[in-house]
Amino acid sequence: CCQEANVILYDEDLDRFRDAGRPELVRAPYVKRSRDGKVTLRFLTNGRCRNLEADNKCTIYELRPFNCRVFPVGSEACLAARESTLGARDDARAG
């Protein structure tokens, strides 16, 4: 579900990044600020989260934003996203 998402960052998320010694995560190219002041994660042009490694592991897992933390793993939305973006179904490659 780290693909083509709109992950809004809260002040607490930005503070967590800074407090962990990762101040670069609160600036471009990692985030973008909209005209209304909302800060969101900036995704790559291919739709992948910039913090996602090639093996689909999150490089900032311990620091991940609130919206990433509360996403219901294993939910219908999660399973649908895994199948459509990774071709994975029940932890096995669709085929």
C-alpha positions in Angstrom: 0.0 0.0 0.0 3.1 2.1 -0.3 2.1 2.9 -3.9 0.2 5.8 -5.3 -1.0 6.9 -1.9 -1.8 10.3 -0.4 0.1 10.1 3.0 -0.6 13.2 4.9 2.0 14.1 7.5 1.2 15.7 10.8 3.4 17.9 12.9 4.0 14.8 15.2 5.4 12.9 12.1 7.7 15.7 11.2 8.9 16.1 14.8 9.5 12.3 14.9 11.7 12.6 11.8 13.7 15.5 13.3 14.0 13.9 16.8 15.4 10.7 15.2 18.2 12.7 13.5 16.6 12.6 10.0 15.8 16.2 9.3 16.1 15.6 5.5 12.8 13.7 5.7 10.9 16.9 6.3 12.1 18.6 3.1 12.0 17.9 -0.6 12.4 15.5 -2.2 10.8 13.5 0.6 7.8 15.7 1.2 5.7 18.3 -0.5 3.6 21.1 0.8 0.3 22.0 -0.9 -1.0 25.5 -1.2 -3.4 24.8 1.7 -0.4 24.0 3.9 -0.8 20.2 4.1 2.4 18.2 4.0 2.4 14.8 2.3 5.0 12.2 1.4 6.3 12.7 -2.1 6.1 9.6 -4.2 8.3 8.7 -7.2 7.0 9.1 -10.7 6.4 5.3 -10.9 4.0 5.7 -7.9 6.2 4.0 -5.3 6.9 5.6 -2.0 10.4 7.2 -2.0 11.1 5.3 1.3 10.4 1.9 -0.2 13.3 -0.4 -1.1 13.3 -2.7 -4.1 12.4 -5.6 -1.8 9.3 -3.6 -0.6 10.8 -2.9 2.8 10.3 0.5 4.3 13.5 2.3 5.0 11.8 4.4 7.7 9.6 1.8 9.2 10.4 2.7 12.8 9.8 6.4 12.0 6.9 5.8 9.6 4.1 8.4 9.6 0.9 8.0 11.6 -1.1 7.3 8.5 1.2 4.4 7.6 1.1 3.1 11.1 -2.7 2.9 11.2 -3.2 1.4 7.8 -5.0 -1.9 8.5 -2.5 -4.6 7.4 -4.3 -7.5 5.9 -7.4 -5.5 5.3 -9.4 -5.8 2.1 -7.8 -2.6 0.9 -4.3 -3.9 1.7 -4.9 -7.2 -0.1 -6.3 -5.5 -3.1 -3.3 -3.1 -3.3 -0.9 -6.0 -2.9 -2.5 -7.8 -5.8 -2.8 -4.8 -8.1 0.7 -3.4 -7.5 2.8 -6.4 -6.7 0.8 -9.2 -8.3 0.8 -10.9 -4.9 -2.2 -12.9 -3.6 -2.1 -14.5 -0.2 1.7 -14.0 0.0 2.2 -15.9 -3.2 2.8 -14.5 -6.7 -0.3 -14.4 -8.8 0.2 -16.4 -11.9 
